[in-house]
Amino acid sequence: MQHMGPTLGIALLVGFMIYRRTKRTIGLQKIVPSRLIFRIILFGVLGCMFLYLGVLHPINLVADGIGLICGLVLGHYAIKHTQFERQSDGMYYRTHLWVNIAVLALLVGRIAYRLLVMSSQGPVPGDPSANPMQLYGKDPWTIGIFFVLVSYYIRFFVFLLSKGK
């Protein structure tokens, strides 16, 4: 119960990010190179941090690799089905809706499952692994799904950056 505040804060932040991502998924989107570069760097740094944590837990390395491969395959499929339009004020694109929905559903489903499991178990007094942030790092499924997102978005954003030039 003592970790309810941070867990709720993380859930609200993730919910807001998912809302924004879903809103951007539908319709034409302008290619803005500065945003794409920022997102590539952000996902790259987060991916490197979790990859480093994966070295500490060898089973997570397997999940990292599987997640990276699945994300690259999804990214390749999305790239093949992305539509582009050149308008007077720049280049626009429309992403493949079903791939984005699948990636978001994986993320939302896994986070909801982890929050449900964490809330039903409750922390064990004196247990250092009772910290919710540490629990995310020890779960290979969550880490694997995170790497699906990392590799998908980095691959897709690099492609958009090259296409926008």
N, C-alpha and C positions, 0 to 999 in steps of 0.2 A: 504494500500500500504506500510505502514511503517513496517509491519510484513512479507514482502515478503522474506527478507533475511533468517530469521530463518525457515520459512516455506519451502523455497527451500532447505535449508541445511538439514532439517529433511527428505524431500522427496528424496534427493540424498542418504542420509545414509540408509534409508529404501530400496531404490532401489538396493543399493549395497548389503545389507544383503539378500534381496530376490534373487538376482543373485547368490550369494554364496550358499545359501540354495538349490536353484534349481540345481545348478551344482553338489552339493553333493548328491542329491536325486537319481540321475541316476547312476546305476552301483554298483559294490561292494565297500564297505567302511570298512576300518579296525576299529576294536573296540579299541579305545585308552582311557583307564580309566581316565587319568588326564583331557582330554578334556570333557568327559562325566560329571565328577564331577564338573568341572568349569561351564558347562552349566546348570546343575541342580541347583547349588548355584545361578547363575545369574537369571534364571527364577524364582527361589524361592524368591529371594530378590525383584525383580520387581513385582511379584505377591503379596507379602505382602504389598508393598508400595501402589499398586492400591487397594488392599482390605481395607487398612486403609482409603484411600480416599473414598471408597465406603460407609464407615460408616457415612461420612459427607453428603452423598446424598443417602437416603434409597432406591430409585428406582434402583441405581447402584448395591446394594446388591443382588437384584433379578437377574439382568443381570450377576453379578459375579457367582452366583450359577448355573444359566442355562449354562453359558459358561464353568464352571468347569465340570459339568455333561456331556455336549456334548464332551468336550475334552477327558474325561476319556473313553467315549464310542468309540470315534475315535481311541484312543490309544489302547484299547482292540482289536478292529478290525485289526489295523495295526500289533499288536503283533502276532495275530493268523496267519497272512499272510506274516510274515517276514521270509526270507530264510537265513540260515547260512551256511558258508563253513569254514572248518579248513584248513589252508594252512601252509606251513613250517614257515612262519614268524608271525603267529598269527591267530586270529579268525576274520572272515569277515562276513558282513551281507549285505543283499539287502532289502531295505525297500519296503513297499507296495506303489507303485508309485501313484495310484489313490487317496489314502488317503492324501498323501503329497500334491498332486496337489489341492485337495479340500481345505485343510487348507490354502495353499498359496493363492488360489483364493479368499477365504473369506477375508484374510488380505488385499491383494492388492485392491480388490474391495471396501472394506470399507474405506481404507485410501484414495483412489482416490475419492470416493464420498465425504468424509469429506473435502478434499482439494478443490474440486469443489464448495461445499457449502460455505466454508470459503472465497474463492476468489470472489464469486459472491455477497456475503453479504457485505464484507468490514467492517472494524472496525468502531464502533460508537465512536466519540470523547468523551473522559472522561469516557468511560465505562471500568471498570476494567476487565470485562469478555471478552474484545476484544483480550486478549493475546491468541495466538493459543494453547499454552500448556494447559491453563485452559479450553479451549473449548473441548479438547480431554477428560478431566476428567469429563465433565458434560454430555457426550453423552453415554447413556446406551448401545446402539448397538455396538459402538466401544469398550467399556470396556468389553462387553460380548464376542466379537470376540477375544479380547486380552486374555481373560481367557480360551477360547478354545485352543489357542496356548500354554498358560502356562501349563495347565493340560495335554494336549496331549504330549508335549515335555518332561515334568518332568516324566510322567508315562512311556513313551517310553525309555528315557535315563536310568531310574532306571532299567528297564527290561534288556536293553543292558548291563548295568554294572554287573548285576547278571549273565547274560548269558556268559559274557566274562571271568568270574572266573571259 
